[in-house]
Structures are given as C-alpha cells and as structure tokens.
Amino acid sequence: MRNIYFTFLLTFAISYISHSQITEPEDSWSGTYRMEILDNPEQNTSPEQWYTIKKIANENSEEIISRYTSDLERWAIIQVADTTQHEKKLRRFLFSEDHNEYEQFNWTEQHKRGTMRCVDGGNIFICKTTPKTTVNIDDESFYSNSGIFAVVLHYGVFEFYKE
C-alpha cells in the first residue's frame, strides 16, 4: 500500500513539474500602480500618480536590434489621468551570458535567486524585489516598502504600489 501511495505521489509530482515548465508564467507586471516619491508614502494621491502597465504584442524580431531578440515580450506603461501621453514600451532586463543588465547594479545574484526582476522603458526602469527590503544601487541604498520601485532618469527613485 505504501508503494502504491509513493508511486502515485511521484507520478503526480513529475507531471506537475513537467506541466509547469511548459505553461506560460503568470503576467506579474500588468496592473494599476500608485507611484509615490520614495519616503513620502500617501502624500498627494492625485491622478497624475496612477499608472497602468499592460501586456502588449510581442516585438517583431526582424525590427529590433539583435541583442533584444532573446526576449520579445513587451508591456506598455501609461499615466492613467493623461491619456494624451503615448504609451511607453517596457521590456525585461536582458539576462544572458552576453548581456546582463542586472550586473551594472550588482543585482545578478538577486536575479538568479528570483528576488529581483526589472523592466526597462528607456528613461525609466521598474523593478520588483522582496517587499520591506533595502535595495543597494552603487554606494546608495533605499528601503522599499512595497518591493516595487522605479528609477526615473533625472527625477530619482519612486515607490510603486500595485492596486
């Protein structure tokens, strides 16, 4: 009886692992986010601080630089209050032997452990890490309450809260 139970459990585990490897991972980026200046939570929740990230069509590999063809999935971010703005495309940080965008921030090991994932939009990048953690960028560090933060060129670091 014990052998039958063990065989059943082993078969179930193998089929579950096989199935999970071939199914698409959940889209964890899409959603509505509240953007706040770091260290100023709940200050000024005007509509200008709400953003939507949504999954969009994959890039065409023939229309982009070759180093980006390893990951064609794309998202778009747009400000909720100002729909006249154009959507900004987001792509995942590259992570391969040839191109490791996590390396410039010393986040390679965190990414390998699954505790740091980032998307890039040119003048903004958004990262997800463990909530309530300290994030180091070069010689500076900051505390991320939500575990989702954005670095906006010329403006600094912002906390994102997914609604």
C-alpha positions as CSV (number, residue, x, y, z in Angstrom):
1,M,0.0,0.0,0.0
2,R,2.8,2.4,0.9
3,N,4.5,1.7,-2.5
4,I,1.2,2.5,-4.4
5,Y,0.9,5.8,-2.5
6,F,4.5,6.7,-3.1
7,T,4.2,5.8,-6.8
8,F,1.1,7.9,-7.1
9,L,2.8,10.9,-5.4
10,L,5.9,10.6,-7.6
11,T,3.8,10.4,-10.8
12,F,1.7,13.4,-9.7
13,A,4.9,15.4,-8.8
14,I,6.6,14.6,-12.2
15,S,3.5,15.5,-14.2
16,Y,3.1,18.8,-12.2
17,I,6.7,19.8,-12.8
18,S,6.5,18.9,-16.5
19,H,3.3,20.9,-16.9
20,S,4.6,24.0,-15.1
21,Q,7.7,24.1,-17.2
22,I,5.8,24.3,-20.5
23,T,3.0,26.7,-19.4
24,E,3.4,30.4,-19.7
25,P,4.4,32.1,-16.4
26,E,1.8,34.5,-14.9
27,D,2.0,38.1,-16.2
28,S,3.0,39.7,-12.9
29,W,3.7,43.2,-14.5
30,S,0.2,44.1,-15.7
31,G,-2.0,46.1,-13.4
32,T,-2.6,49.6,-12.0
33,Y,0.1,51.1,-9.8
34,R,0.2,54.1,-7.5
35,M,3.5,55.9,-7.8
36,E,4.9,57.8,-4.8
37,I,8.0,59.7,-4.1
38,L,10.3,57.5,-2.1
39,D,10.0,58.0,1.7
40,N,6.8,60.1,1.3
41,P,4.0,57.4,1.3
42,E,0.4,58.5,1.0
43,Q,1.4,62.1,0.0
44,N,-0.6,63.6,-2.8
45,T,-2.5,60.8,-4.4
46,S,-3.6,62.9,-7.3
47,P,-4.5,61.1,-10.6
48,E,-1.1,62.0,-12.1
49,Q,0.5,59.4,-9.8
50,W,-1.5,56.5,-11.2
51,Y,-0.1,54.3,-13.9
52,T,-1.3,51.3,-15.8
53,I,1.0,48.6,-17.1
54,K,-0.5,46.2,-19.6
55,K,0.8,43.4,-21.8
56,I,1.1,44.3,-25.5
57,A,2.0,42.5,-28.6
58,N,5.5,40.9,-28.7
59,E,8.2,42.6,-30.7
60,N,8.9,41.5,-34.2
61,S,12.4,40.0,-34.1
62,E,13.2,41.4,-37.6
63,E,12.5,45.0,-36.4
64,I,14.7,45.3,-33.4
65,I,18.4,45.2,-32.5
66,S,19.7,41.6,-32.4
67,R,20.6,41.6,-28.7
68,Y,17.0,42.2,-27.8
69,T,15.7,39.2,-29.8
70,S,16.3,36.8,-26.9
71,D,13.1,38.2,-25.2
72,L,10.4,39.6,-27.4
73,E,7.7,40.1,-24.7
74,R,6.6,43.6,-24.2
75,W,4.4,45.7,-21.9
76,A,3.3,49.3,-22.0
77,I,3.0,51.9,-19.3
78,I,0.8,54.9,-19.4
79,Q,-0.3,57.6,-17.0
80,V,-4.0,57.0,-16.0
81,A,-5.0,60.7,-15.8
82,D,-3.4,61.9,-19.0
83,T,-4.4,59.6,-21.9
84,T,-2.9,62.0,-24.4
85,Q,0.5,60.7,-23.5
86,H,1.9,57.9,-25.6
87,E,2.3,54.5,-24.1
88,K,5.9,53.8,-23.3
89,K,7.1,50.3,-24.2
90,L,8.7,48.2,-21.4
91,R,11.0,45.2,-21.9
92,R,12.5,42.9,-19.4
93,F,16.2,43.4,-18.5
94,L,18.4,41.2,-20.5
95,F,20.0,38.3,-18.7
96,S,22.3,36.1,-20.7
97,E,25.9,35.2,-20.9
98,D,26.5,38.1,-23.4
99,H,24.1,40.7,-22.0
100,N,23.4,41.0,-18.2
101,E,21.7,44.3,-17.4
102,Y,21.5,43.3,-13.7
103,E,25.2,43.4,-13.4
104,Q,25.5,47.2,-13.6
105,F,23.6,47.4,-10.3
106,N,25.2,44.4,-8.7
107,W,21.9,42.6,-8.8
108,T,23.0,39.5,-10.7
109,E,22.9,37.2,-7.7
110,Q,19.5,38.6,-6.6
111,H,18.1,37.9,-10.1
112,K,19.5,34.4,-10.1
113,R,17.7,33.7,-6.8
114,G,14.5,35.2,-8.2
115,T,14.4,38.2,-5.9
116,M,15.0,40.9,-8.5
117,R,13.2,41.3,-11.8
118,C,13.2,44.5,-13.8
119,V,11.7,46.1,-16.9
120,D,13.2,48.9,-18.9
121,G,11.4,51.8,-20.7
122,G,14.3,54.0,-21.7
123,N,14.2,56.8,-19.2
124,I,12.5,54.6,-16.5
125,F,13.1,51.2,-15.2
126,I,10.8,49.4,-12.8
127,C,11.9,46.5,-10.5
128,K,10.3,44.0,-8.3
129,T,12.1,42.7,-5.3
130,T,11.2,41.4,-1.8
131,P,8.8,43.8,0.0
132,K,10.2,45.6,3.0
133,T,13.8,45.3,1.9
134,T,16.8,47.6,1.5
135,V,17.9,48.0,-2.1
136,N,21.5,49.0,-3.0
137,I,22.4,50.9,-6.1
138,D,26.2,51.7,-6.2
139,D,27.0,53.5,-2.9
140,E,23.5,54.4,-2.1
141,S,20.6,52.4,-0.6
142,F,16.9,52.9,0.0
143,Y,14.2,51.0,1.7
144,S,11.4,49.6,-0.5
145,N,8.2,49.0,1.5
146,S,6.2,47.6,-1.4
147,G,9.1,45.7,-3.1
148,I,8.3,47.6,-6.4
149,F,10.3,50.6,-7.2
150,A,11.1,52.8,-10.3
151,V,14.1,54.8,-11.1
152,V,13.2,57.7,-13.4
153,L,16.1,59.4,-15.2
154,H,16.6,63.0,-13.8
155,Y,13.8,62.5,-11.2
156,G,15.1,59.8,-8.8
157,V,13.6,56.7,-7.1
158,F,9.9,56.1,-6.6
159,E,7.9,53.5,-4.8
160,F,5.2,51.7,-6.8
161,Y,2.2,50.1,-5.1
162,K,0.2,47.6,-7.2
163,E,-3.6,48.0,-6.7
